[in-house]
Structure formats: C-alpha cells, structure tokens
Amino acid sequence: MGKEKFSRSKPHCNIGTIGHVDHGKTSLTAAITKVLAETGGATFPACD
C-alpha cells in the first residue's frame, strides 16, 4: 500500500523570528496566530 498524495490546497506561510531572550517573540507569534484564527486562516491552540 502506498501513501496517499498530500493535497496542498491551503496556502502556507512560514514565519521565523529572531531576537534576544524575553523580547516578545512568543507573544508576537501567538498574536499573529490569534488574528489569523479570528479571520478563519488558522486554529488557535490553548497554551495552558
């Protein structure tokens, strides 16, 4: 049995962050994901 072909039907955007410790990289990434989730472009996972 072969693998199913992966359908690339959704647009993807890779984001890389570079910065010093405690300069808000995680907060920025979470904010971008939250905005995308509100517009239907992503899912926002709980980080508890």
mmCIF entry with sequence, helices, sheets and N, C-alpha, C, O atoms, coordinates in Angstrom:
data_MODEL
# 
_entry.id   MODEL 
# 
_entity.id                         1 
_entity.type                       polymer 
_entity.pdbx_number_of_molecules   1 
# 
_entity_poly.entity_id                      1 
_entity_poly.type                           'polypeptide(L)' 
_entity_poly.nstd_linkage                   no 
_entity_poly.nstd_monomer                   no 
_entity_poly.pdbx_seq_one_letter_code       MGKEKFSRSKPHCNIGTIGHVDHGKTSLTAAITKVLAETGGATFPACD 
_entity_poly.pdbx_seq_one_letter_code_can   MGKEKFSRSKPHCNIGTIGHVDHGKTSLTAAITKVLAETGGATFPACD 
_entity_poly.pdbx_strand_id                 A 
# 
loop_
_entity_poly_seq.entity_id 
_entity_poly_seq.num 
_entity_poly_seq.mon_id 
_entity_poly_seq.hetero 
1 1  MET n 
1 2  GLY n 
1 3  LYS n 
1 4  GLU n 
1 5  LYS n 
1 6  PHE n 
1 7  SER n 
1 8  ARG n 
1 9  SER n 
1 10 LYS n 
1 11 PRO n 
1 12 HIS n 
1 13 CYS n 
1 14 ASN n 
1 15 ILE n 
1 16 GLY n 
1 17 THR n 
1 18 ILE n 
1 19 GLY n 
1 20 HIS n 
1 21 VAL n 
1 22 ASP n 
1 23 HIS n 
1 24 GLY n 
1 25 LYS n 
1 26 THR n 
1 27 SER n 
1 28 LEU n 
1 29 THR n 
1 30 ALA n 
1 31 ALA n 
1 32 ILE n 
1 33 THR n 
1 34 LYS n 
1 35 VAL n 
1 36 LEU n 
1 37 ALA n 
1 38 GLU n 
1 39 THR n 
1 40 GLY n 
1 41 GLY n 
1 42 ALA n 
1 43 THR n 
1 44 PHE n 
1 45 PRO n 
1 46 ALA n 
1 47 CYS n 
1 48 ASP n 
# 
_struct_asym.id          A 
_struct_asym.entity_id   1 
# 
_struct_conf.conf_type_id            HELX_P 
_struct_conf.id                      HELX_P1 
_struct_conf.pdbx_PDB_helix_id       AA1 
_struct_conf.beg_label_comp_id       LYS 
_struct_conf.beg_label_asym_id       A 
_struct_conf.beg_label_seq_id        25 
_struct_conf.pdbx_beg_PDB_ins_code   ? 
_struct_conf.end_label_comp_id       GLU 
_struct_conf.end_label_asym_id       A 
_struct_conf.end_label_seq_id        38 
_struct_conf.pdbx_end_PDB_ins_code   ? 
_struct_conf.beg_auth_comp_id        LYS 
_struct_conf.beg_auth_asym_id        A 
_struct_conf.beg_auth_seq_id         25 
_struct_conf.end_auth_comp_id        GLU 
_struct_conf.end_auth_asym_id        A 
_struct_conf.end_auth_seq_id         38 
_struct_conf.pdbx_PDB_helix_class    1 
_struct_conf.details                 ? 
_struct_conf.pdbx_PDB_helix_length   14 
# 
_struct_conf_type.id          HELX_P 
_struct_conf_type.criteria    ? 
_struct_conf_type.reference   ? 
# 
loop_
_atom_site.group_PDB 
_atom_site.id 
_atom_site.type_symbol 
_atom_site.label_atom_id 
_atom_site.label_alt_id 
_atom_site.label_comp_id 
_atom_site.label_asym_id 
_atom_site.label_entity_id 
_atom_site.label_seq_id 
_atom_site.pdbx_PDB_ins_code 
_atom_site.Cartn_x 
_atom_site.Cartn_y 
_atom_site.Cartn_z 
_atom_site.occupancy 
_atom_site.B_iso_or_equiv 
_atom_site.pdbx_formal_charge 
_atom_site.auth_seq_id 
_atom_site.auth_comp_id 
_atom_site.auth_asym_id 
_atom_site.auth_atom_id 
_atom_site.pdbx_PDB_model_num 
ATOM 1   N N  . MET A 1 1  ? 0.833   -1.189 0.000  1.00 0.00 ? 1  MET A N  1 
ATOM 2   C CA . MET A 1 1  ? 0.000   0.000  0.000  1.00 0.00 ? 1  MET A CA 1 
ATOM 3   C C  . MET A 1 1  ? 0.874   1.247  0.000  1.00 0.00 ? 1  MET A C  1 
ATOM 4   O O  . MET A 1 1  ? 1.785   1.383  0.817  1.00 0.00 ? 1  MET A O  1 
ATOM 5   N N  . GLY A 1 2  ? 0.589   2.136  -0.908 1.00 0.00 ? 2  GLY A N  1 
ATOM 6   C CA . GLY A 1 2  ? 1.326   3.389  -0.970 1.00 0.00 ? 2  GLY A CA 1 
ATOM 7   C C  . GLY A 1 2  ? 0.654   4.475  -0.151 1.00 0.00 ? 2  GLY A C  1 
ATOM 8   O O  . GLY A 1 2  ? -0.507  4.357  0.242  1.00 0.00 ? 2  GLY A O  1 
ATOM 9   N N  . LYS A 1 3  ? 1.391   5.508  0.091  1.00 0.00 ? 3  LYS A N  1 
ATOM 10  C CA . LYS A 1 3  ? 0.829   6.649  0.822  1.00 0.00 ? 3  LYS A CA 1 
ATOM 11  C C  . LYS A 1 3  ? -0.087  7.449  -0.093 1.00 0.00 ? 3  LYS A C  1 
ATOM 12  O O  . LYS A 1 3  ? 0.107   7.495  -1.308 1.00 0.00 ? 3  LYS A O  1 
ATOM 13  N N  . GLU A 1 4  ? -1.091  8.079  0.517  1.00 0.00 ? 4  GLU A N  1 
ATOM 14  C CA . GLU A 1 4  ? -1.952  8.963  -0.255 1.00 0.00 ? 4  GLU A CA 1 
ATOM 15  C C  . GLU A 1 4  ? -1.181  10.225 -0.617 1.00 0.00 ? 4  GLU A C  1 
ATOM 16  O O  . GLU A 1 4  ? -0.301  10.662 0.124  1.00 0.00 ? 4  GLU A O  1 
ATOM 17  N N  . LYS A 1 5  ? -1.520  10.801 -1.760 1.00 0.00 ? 5  LYS A N  1 
ATOM 18  C CA . LYS A 1 5  ? -0.863  12.036 -2.181 1.00 0.00 ? 5  LYS A CA 1 
ATOM 19  C C  . LYS A 1 5  ? -1.351  13.189 -1.310 1.00 0.00 ? 5  LYS A C  1 
ATOM 20  O O  . LYS A 1 5  ? -2.551  13.336 -1.078 1.00 0.00 ? 5  LYS A O  1 
ATOM 21  N N  . PHE A 1 6  ? -0.418  14.003 -0.832 1.00 0.00 ? 6  PHE A N  1 
ATOM 22  C CA . PHE A 1 6  ? -0.740  15.143 0.022  1.00 0.00 ? 6  PHE A CA 1 
ATOM 23  C C  . PHE A 1 6  ? -1.316  16.263 -0.829 1.00 0.00 ? 6  PHE A C  1 
ATOM 24  O O  . PHE A 1 6  ? -0.699  16.690 -1.804 1.00 0.00 ? 6  PHE A O  1 
ATOM 25  N N  . SER A 1 7  ? -2.499  16.737 -0.457 1.00 0.00 ? 7  SER A N  1 
ATOM 26  C CA . SER A 1 7  ? -3.151  17.821 -1.184 1.00 0.00 ? 7  SER A CA 1 
ATOM 27  C C  . SER A 1 7  ? -2.706  19.168 -0.618 1.00 0.00 ? 7  SER A C  1 
ATOM 28  O O  . SER A 1 7  ? -2.950  19.459 0.553  1.00 0.00 ? 7  SER A O  1 
ATOM 29  N N  . ARG A 1 8  ? -2.067  19.975 -1.425 1.00 0.00 ? 8  ARG A N  1 
ATOM 30  C CA . ARG A 1 8  ? -1.621  21.305 -0.997 1.00 0.00 ? 8  ARG A CA 1 
ATOM 31  C C  . ARG A 1 8  ? -2.651  22.346 -1.424 1.00 0.00 ? 8  ARG A C  1 
ATOM 32  O O  . ARG A 1 8  ? -2.387  23.189 -2.281 1.00 0.00 ? 8  ARG A O  1 
ATOM 33  N N  . SER A 1 9  ? -3.834  22.268 -0.804 1.00 0.00 ? 9  SER A N  1 
ATOM 34  C CA . SER A 1 9  ? -4.918  23.156 -1.205 1.00 0.00 ? 9  SER A CA 1 
ATOM 35  C C  . SER A 1 9  ? -4.982  24.438 -0.380 1.00 0.00 ? 9  SER A C  1 
ATOM 36  O O  . SER A 1 9  ? -5.617  25.406 -0.799 1.00 0.00 ? 9  SER A O  1 
ATOM 37  N N  . LYS A 1 10 ? -4.331  24.459 0.793  1.00 0.00 ? 10 LYS A N  1 
ATOM 38  C CA . LYS A 1 10 ? -4.351  25.664 1.625  1.00 0.00 ? 10 LYS A CA 1 
ATOM 39  C C  . LYS A 1 10 ? -3.022  26.401 1.489  1.00 0.00 ? 10 LYS A C  1 
ATOM 40  O O  . LYS A 1 10 ? -1.970  25.767 1.404  1.00 0.00 ? 10 LYS A O  1 
ATOM 41  N N  . PRO A 1 11 ? -3.059  27.728 1.467  1.00 0.00 ? 11 PRO A N  1 
ATOM 42  C CA . PRO A 1 11 ? -1.798  28.476 1.409  1.00 0.00 ? 11 PRO A CA 1 
ATOM 43  C C  . PRO A 1 11 ? -1.037  28.343 2.728  1.00 0.00 ? 11 PRO A C  1 
ATOM 44  O O  . PRO A 1 11 ? -1.640  28.282 3.800  1.00 0.00 ? 11 PRO A O  1 
ATOM 45  N N  . HIS A 1 12 ? 0.268   28.300 2.639  1.00 0.00 ? 12 HIS A N  1 
ATOM 46  C CA . HIS A 1 12 ? 1.109   28.198 3.825  1.00 0.00 ? 12 HIS A CA 1 
ATOM 47  C C  . HIS A 1 12 ? 2.041   29.399 3.889  1.00 0.00 ? 12 HIS A C  1 
ATOM 48  O O  . HIS A 1 12 ? 2.449   29.945 2.864  1.00 0.00 ? 12 HIS A O  1 
ATOM 49  N N  . CYS A 1 13 ? 2.362   29.793 5.094  1.00 0.00 ? 13 CYS A N  1 
ATOM 50  C CA . CYS A 1 13 ? 3.287   30.895 5.303  1.00 0.00 ? 13 CYS A CA 1 
ATOM 51  C C  . CYS A 1 13 ? 4.162   30.556 6.501  1.00 0.00 ? 13 CYS A C  1 
ATOM 52  O O  . CYS A 1 13 ? 3.674   30.489 7.629  1.00 0.00 ? 13 CYS A O  1 
ATOM 53  N N  . ASN A 1 14 ? 5.431   30.346 6.268  1.00 0.00 ? 14 ASN A N  1 
ATOM 54  C CA . ASN A 1 14 ? 6.358   30.077 7.360  1.00 0.00 ? 14 ASN A CA 1 
ATOM 55  C C  . ASN A 1 14 ? 6.893   31.398 7.888  1.00 0.00 ? 14 ASN A C  1 
ATOM 56  O O  . ASN A 1 14 ? 7.314   32.266 7.123  1.00 0.00 ? 14 ASN A O  1 
ATOM 57  N N  . ILE A 1 15 ? 6.870   31.535 9.206  1.00 0.00 ? 15 ILE A N  1 
ATOM 58  C CA . ILE A 1 15 ? 7.355   32.759 9.839  1.00 0.00 ? 15 ILE A CA 1 
ATOM 59  C C  . ILE A 1 15 ? 8.487   32.395 10.781 1.00 0.00 ? 15 ILE A C  1 
ATOM 60  O O  . ILE A 1 15 ? 8.334   31.524 11.637 1.00 0.00 ? 15 ILE A O  1 
ATOM 61  N N  . GLY A 1 16 ? 9.606   33.051 10.626 1.00 0.00 ? 16 GLY A N  1 
ATOM 62  C CA . GLY A 1 16 ? 10.735  32.858 11.530 1.00 0.00 ? 16 GLY A CA 1 
ATOM 63  C C  . GLY A 1 16 ? 10.940  34.112 12.357 1.00 0.00 ? 16 GLY A C  1 
ATOM 64  O O  . GLY A 1 16 ? 10.808  35.228 11.854 1.00 0.00 ? 16 GLY A O  1 
ATOM 65  N N  . THR A 1 17 ? 11.262  33.925 13.622 1.00 0.00 ? 17 THR A N  1 
ATOM 66  C CA . THR A 1 17 ? 11.515  35.077 14.493 1.00 0.00 ? 17 THR A CA 1 
ATOM 67  C C  . THR A 1 17 ? 12.925  34.975 15.048 1.00 0.00 ? 17 THR A C  1 
ATOM 68  O O  . THR A 1 17 ? 13.380  33.907 15.457 1.00 0.00 ? 17 THR A O  1 
ATOM 69  N N  . ILE A 1 18 ? 13.590  36.095 15.051 1.00 0.00 ? 18 ILE A N  1 
ATOM 70  C CA . ILE A 1 18 ? 14.938  36.175 15.604 1.00 0.00 ? 18 ILE A CA 1 
ATOM 71  C C  . ILE A 1 18 ? 14.940  37.308 16.612 1.00 0.00 ? 18 ILE A C  1 
ATOM 72  O O  . ILE A 1 18 ? 14.462  38.403 16.319 1.00 0.00 ? 18 ILE A O  1 
ATOM 73  N N  . GLY A 1 19 ? 15.466  37.057 17.777 1.00 0.00 ? 19 GLY A N  1 
ATOM 74  C CA . GLY A 1 19 ? 15.522  38.108 18.782 1.00 0.00 ? 19 GLY A CA 1 
ATOM 75  C C  . GLY A 1 19 ? 16.149  37.604 20.064 1.00 0.00 ? 19 GLY A C  1 
ATOM 76  O O  . GLY A 1 19 ? 16.366  36.405 20.237 1.00 0.00 ? 19 GLY A O  1 
ATOM 77  N N  . HIS A 1 20 ? 16.430  38.508 20.935 1.00 0.00 ? 20 HIS A N  1 
ATOM 78  C CA . HIS A 1 20 ? 17.042  38.191 22.215 1.00 0.00 ? 20 HIS A CA 1 
ATOM 79  C C  . HIS A 1 20 ? 15.999  37.591 23.151 1.00 0.00 ? 20 HIS A C  1 
ATOM 80  O O  . HIS A 1 20 ? 14.797  37.711 22.918 1.00 0.00 ? 20 HIS A O  1 
ATOM 81  N N  . VAL A 1 21 ? 16.469  36.953 24.195 1.00 0.00 ? 21 VAL A N  1 
ATOM 82  C CA . VAL A 1 21 ? 15.592  36.360 25.207 1.00 0.00 ? 21 VAL A CA 1 
ATOM 83  C C  . VAL A 1 21 ? 14.696  37.441 25.812 1.00 0.00 ? 21 VAL A C  1 
ATOM 84  O O  . VAL A 1 21 ? 15.149  38.557 26.069 1.00 0.00 ? 21 VAL A O  1 
ATOM 85  N N  . ASP A 1 22 ? 13.432  37.110 26.037 1.00 0.00 ? 22 ASP A N  1 
ATOM 86  C CA . ASP A 1 22 ? 12.450  38.000 26.672 1.00 0.00 ? 22 ASP A CA 1 
ATOM 87  C C  . ASP A 1 22 ? 12.162  39.270 25.870 1.00 0.00 ? 22 ASP A C  1 
ATOM 88  O O  . ASP A 1 22 ? 11.908  40.324 26.453 1.00 0.00 ? 22 ASP A O  1 
ATOM 89  N N  . HIS A 1 23 ? 12.200  39.181 24.553 1.00 0.00 ? 23 HIS A N  1 
ATOM 90  C CA . HIS A 1 23 ? 11.854  40.340 23.733 1.00 0.00 ? 23 HIS A CA 1 
ATOM 91  C C  . HIS A 1 23 ? 10.527  40.175 23.012 1.00 0.00 ? 23 HIS A C  1 
ATOM 92  O O  . HIS A 1 23 ? 10.220  40.950 22.107 1.00 0.00 ? 23 HIS A O  1 
ATOM 93  N N  . GLY A 1 24 ? 9.722   39.167 23.400 1.00 0.00 ? 24 GLY A N  1 
ATOM 94  C CA . GLY A 1 24 ? 8.363   39.055 22.902 1.00 0.00 ? 24 GLY A CA 1 
ATOM 95  C C  . GLY A 1 24 ? 8.158   38.228 21.649 1.00 0.00 ? 24 GLY A C  1 
ATOM 96  O O  . GLY A 1 24 ? 7.145   38.397 20.970 1.00 0.00 ? 24 GLY A O  1 
ATOM 97  N N  . LYS A 1 25 ? 9.082   37.340 21.317 1.00 0.00 ? 25 LYS A N  1 
ATOM 98  C CA . LYS A 1 25 ? 8.926   36.519 20.112 1.00 0.00 ? 25 LYS A CA 1 
ATOM 99  C C  . LYS A 1 25 ? 7.706   35.611 20.209 1.00 0.00 ? 25 LYS A C  1 
ATOM 100 O O  . LYS A 1 25 ? 6.926   35.520 19.261 1.00 0.00 ? 25 LYS A O  1 
ATOM 101 N N  . THR A 1 26 ? 7.534   34.944 21.333 1.00 0.00 ? 26 THR A N  1 
ATOM 102 C CA . THR A 1 26 ? 6.394   34.042 21.514 1.00 0.00 ? 26 THR A CA 1 
ATOM 103 C C  . THR A 1 26 ? 5.092   34.821 21.543 1.00 0.00 ? 26 THR A C  1 
ATOM 104 O O  . THR A 1 26 ? 4.096   34.377 20.972 1.00 0.00 ? 26 THR A O  1 
ATOM 105 N N  . SER A 1 27 ? 5.081   35.967 22.192 1.00 0.00 ? 27 SER A N  1 
ATOM 106 C CA . SER A 1 27 ? 3.870   36.795 22.250 1.00 0.00 ? 27 SER A CA 1 
ATOM 107 C C  . SER A 1 27 ? 3.475   37.281 20.859 1.00 0.00 ? 27 SER A C  1 
ATOM 108 O O  . SER A 1 27 ? 2.292   37.294 20.519 1.00 0.00 ? 27 SER A O  1 
ATOM 109 N N  . LEU A 1 28 ? 4.447   37.675 20.064 1.00 0.00 ? 28 LEU A N  1 
ATOM 110 C CA . LEU A 1 28 ? 4.175   38.129 18.702 1.00 0.00 ? 28 LEU A CA 1 
ATOM 111 C C  . LEU A 1 28 ? 3.602   37.000 17.856 1.00 0.00 ? 28 LEU A C  1 
ATOM 112 O O  . LEU A 1 28 ? 2.623   37.194 17.135 1.00 0.00 ? 28 LEU A O  1 
ATOM 113 N N  . THR A 1 29 ? 4.208   35.819 17.944 1.00 0.00 ? 29 THR A N  1 
ATOM 114 C CA . THR A 1 29 ? 3.727   34.675 17.181 1.00 0.00 ? 29 THR A CA 1 
ATOM 115 C C  . THR A 1 29 ? 2.318   34.281 17.609 1.00 0.00 ? 29 THR A C  1 
ATOM 116 O O  . THR A 1 29 ? 1.489   33.947 16.761 1.00 0.00 ? 29 THR A O  1 
ATOM 117 N N  . ALA A 1 30 ? 2.033   34.314 18.910 1.00 0.00 ? 30 ALA A N  1 
ATOM 118 C CA . ALA A 1 30 ? 0.693   33.999 19.414 1.00 0.00 ? 30 ALA A CA 1 
ATOM 119 C C  . ALA A 1 30 ? -0.324  35.026 18.924 1.00 0.00 ? 30 ALA A C  1 
ATOM 120 O O  . ALA A 1 30 ? -1.449  34.665 18.580 1.00 0.00 ? 30 ALA A O  1 
ATOM 121 N N  . ALA A 1 31 ? 0.057   36.291 18.891 1.00 0.00 ? 31 ALA A N  1 
ATOM 122 C CA . ALA A 1 31 ? -0.853  37.341 18.424 1.00 0.00 ? 31 ALA A CA 1 
ATOM 123 C C  . ALA A 1 31 ? -1.160  37.173 16.939 1.00 0.00 ? 31 ALA A C  1 
ATOM 124 O O  . ALA A 1 31 ? -2.307  37.343 16.526 1.00 0.00 ? 31 ALA A O  1 
ATOM 125 N N  . ILE A 1 32 ? -0.166  36.846 16.138 1.00 0.00 ? 32 ILE A N  1 
ATOM 126 C CA . ILE A 1 32 ? -0.386  36.618 14.706 1.00 0.00 ? 32 ILE A CA 1 
ATOM 127 C C  . ILE A 1 32 ? -1.326  35.436 14.504 1.00 0.00 ? 32 ILE A C  1 
ATOM 128 O O  . ILE A 1 32 ? -2.240  35.501 13.682 1.00 0.00 ? 32 ILE A O  1 
ATOM 129 N N  . THR A 1 33 ? -1.104  34.351 15.254 1.00 0.00 ? 33 THR A N  1 
ATOM 130 C CA . THR A 1 33 ? -1.961  33.173 15.141 1.00 0.00 ? 33 THR A CA 1 
ATOM 131 C C  . THR A 1 33 ? -3.385  33.480 15.565 1.00 0.00 ? 33 THR A C  1 
ATOM 132 O O  . THR A 1 33 ? -4.333  33.001 14.943 1.00 0.00 ? 33 THR A O  1 
ATOM 133 N N  . LYS A 1 34 ? -3.551  34.280 16.625 1.00 0.00 ? 34 LYS A N  1 
ATOM 134 C CA . LYS A 1 34 ? -4.895  34.627 17.108 1.00 0.00 ? 34 LYS A CA 1 
ATOM 135 C C  . LYS A 1 34 ? -5.652  35.449 16.063 1.00 0.00 ? 34 LYS A C  1 
ATOM 136 O O  . LYS A 1 34 ? -6.836  35.210 15.827 1.00 0.00 ? 34 LYS A O  1 
ATOM 137 N N  . VAL A 1 35 ? -4.982  36.407 15.443 1.00 0.00 ? 35 VAL A N  1 
ATOM 138 C CA . VAL A 1 35 ? -5.632  37.220 14.404 1.00 0.00 ? 35 VAL A CA 1 
ATOM 139 C C  . VAL A 1 35 ? -6.016  36.344 13.216 1.00 0.00 ? 35 VAL A C  1 
ATOM 140 O O  . VAL A 1 35 ? -7.111  36.485 12.671 1.00 0.00 ? 35 VAL A O  1 
ATOM 141 N N  . LEU A 1 36 ? -5.130  35.446 12.813 1.00 0.00 ? 36 LEU A N  1 
ATOM 142 C CA . LEU A 1 36 ? -5.453  34.542 11.711 1.00 0.00 ? 36 LEU A CA 1 
ATOM 143 C C  . LEU A 1 36 ? -6.616  33.627 12.070 1.00 0.00 ? 36 LEU A C  1 
ATOM 144 O O  . LEU A 1 36 ? -7.443  33.318 11.211 1.00 0.00 ? 36 LEU A O  1 
ATOM 145 N N  . ALA A 1 37 ? -6.695  33.186 13.327 1.00 0.00 ? 37 ALA A N  1 
ATOM 146 C CA . ALA A 1 37 ? -7.791  32.320 13.760 1.00 0.00 ? 37 ALA A CA 1 
ATOM 147 C C  . ALA A 1 37 ? -9.120  33.062 13.713 1.00 0.00 ? 37 ALA A C  1 
ATOM 148 O O  . ALA A 1 37 ? -10.145 32.474 13.369 1.00 0.00 ? 37 ALA A O  1 
ATOM 149 N N  . GLU A 1 38 ? -9.112  34.333 14.052 1.00 0.00 ? 38 GLU A N  1 
ATOM 150 C CA . GLU A 1 38 ? -10.347 35.122 14.028 1.00 0.00 ? 38 GLU A CA 1 
ATOM 151 C C  . GLU A 1 38 ? -10.857 35.342 12.605 1.00 0.00 ? 38 GLU A C  1 
ATOM 152 O O  . GLU A 1 38 ? -12.058 35.514 12.393 1.00 0.00 ? 38 GLU A O  1 
ATOM 153 N N  . THR A 1 39 ? -9.949  35.335 11.636 1.00 0.00 ? 39 THR A N  1 
ATOM 154 C CA . THR A 1 39 ? -10.357 35.518 10.244 1.00 0.00 ? 39 THR A CA 1 
ATOM 155 C C  . THR A 1 39 ? -10.538 34.189 9.522  1.00 0.00 ? 39 THR A C  1 
ATOM 156 O O  . THR A 1 39 ? -10.843 34.166 8.330  1.00 0.00 ? 39 THR A O  1 
ATOM 157 N N  . GLY A 1 40 ? -10.351 33.082 10.237 1.00 0.00 ? 40 GLY A N  1 
ATOM 158 C CA . GLY A 1 40 ? -10.546 31.761 9.643  1.00 0.00 ? 40 GLY A CA 1 
ATOM 159 C C  . GLY A 1 40 ? -9.330  31.199 8.950  1.00 0.00 ? 40 GLY A C  1 
ATOM 160 O O  . GLY A 1 40 ? -9.441  30.203 8.236  1.00 0.00 ? 40 GLY A O  1 
ATOM 161 N N  . GLY A 1 41 ? -8.169  31.805 9.137  1.00 0.00 ? 41 GLY A N  1 
ATOM 162 C CA . GLY A 1 41 ? -6.965  31.340 8.458  1.00 0.00 ? 41 GLY A CA 1 
ATOM 163 C C  . GLY A 1 41 ? -6.101  30.401 9.264  1.00 0.00 ? 41 GLY A C  1 
ATOM 164 O O  . GLY A 1 41 ? -5.093  29.905 8.760  1.00 0.00 ? 41 GLY A O  1 
ATOM 165 N N  . ALA A 1 42 ? -6.479  30.140 10.527 1.00 0.00 ? 42 ALA A N  1 
ATOM 166 C CA . ALA A 1 42 ? -5.674  29.264 11.375 1.00 0.00 ? 42 ALA A CA 1 
ATOM 167 C C  . ALA A 1 42 ? -6.522  28.781 12.535 1.00 0.00 ? 42 ALA A C  1 
ATOM 168 O O  . ALA A 1 42 ? -7.643  29.245 12.743 1.00 0.00 ? 42 ALA A O  1 
ATOM 169 N N  . THR A 1 43 ? -5.968  27.843 13.287 1.00 0.00 ? 43 THR A N  1 
ATOM 170 C CA . THR A 1 43 ? -6.607  27.413 14.531 1.00 0.00 ? 43 THR A CA 1 
ATOM 171 C C  . THR A 1 43 ? -5.727  27.876 15.676 1.00 0.00 ? 43 THR A C  1 
ATOM 172 O O  . THR A 1 43 ? -4.501  27.800 15.593 1.00 0.00 ? 43 THR A O  1 
ATOM 173 N N  . PHE A 1 44 ? -6.344  28.353 16.735 1.00 0.00 ? 44 PHE A N  1 
ATOM 174 C CA . PHE A 1 44 ? -5.602  28.885 17.874 1.00 0.00 ? 44 PHE A CA 1 
ATOM 175 C C  . PHE A 1 44 ? -5.602  27.852 18.993 1.00 0.00 ? 44 PHE A C  1 
ATOM 176 O O  . PHE A 1 44 ? -6.627  27.663 19.648 1.00 0.00 ? 44 PHE A O  1 
ATOM 177 N N  . PRO A 1 45 ? -4.474  27.176 19.230 1.00 0.00 ? 45 PRO A N  1 
ATOM 178 C CA . PRO A 1 45 ? -4.430  26.169 20.291 1.00 0.00 ? 45 PRO A CA 1 
ATOM 179 C C  . PRO A 1 45 ? -4.255  26.822 21.657 1.00 0.00 ? 45 PRO A C  1 
ATOM 180 O O  . PRO A 1 45 ? -3.591  27.851 21.780 1.00 0.00 ? 45 PRO A O  1 
ATOM 181 N N  . ALA A 1 46 ? -4.847  26.226 22.669 1.00 0.00 ? 46 ALA A N  1 
ATOM 182 C CA . ALA A 1 46 ? -4.666  26.721 24.033 1.00 0.00 ? 46 ALA A CA 1 
ATOM 183 C C  . ALA A 1 46 ? -3.258  26.367 24.500 1.00 0.00 ? 46 ALA A C  1 
ATOM 184 O O  . ALA A 1 46 ? -2.795  25.250 24.273 1.00 0.00 ? 46 ALA A O  1 
ATOM 185 N N  . CYS A 1 47 ? -2.590  27.286 25.135 1.00 0.00 ? 47 CYS A N  1 
ATOM 186 C CA . CYS A 1 47 ? -1.216  27.072 25.597 1.00 0.00 ? 47 CYS A CA 1 
ATOM 187 C C  . CYS A 1 47 ? -1.155  26.997 27.116 1.00 0.00 ? 47 CYS A C  1 
ATOM 188 O O  . CYS A 1 47 ? -0.236  27.537 27.732 1.00 0.00 ? 47 CYS A O  1 
ATOM 189 N N  . ASP A 1 48 ? -2.121  26.337 27.713 1.00 0.00 ? 48 ASP A N  1 
ATOM 190 C CA . ASP A 1 48 ? -2.163  26.250 29.176 1.00 0.00 ? 48 ASP A CA 1 
ATOM 191 C C  . ASP A 1 48 ? -1.253  25.183 29.709 1.00 0.00 ? 48 ASP A C  1 
ATOM 192 O O  . ASP A 1 48 ? -1.177  24.987 30.922 1.00 0.00 ? 48 ASP A O  1 
# 
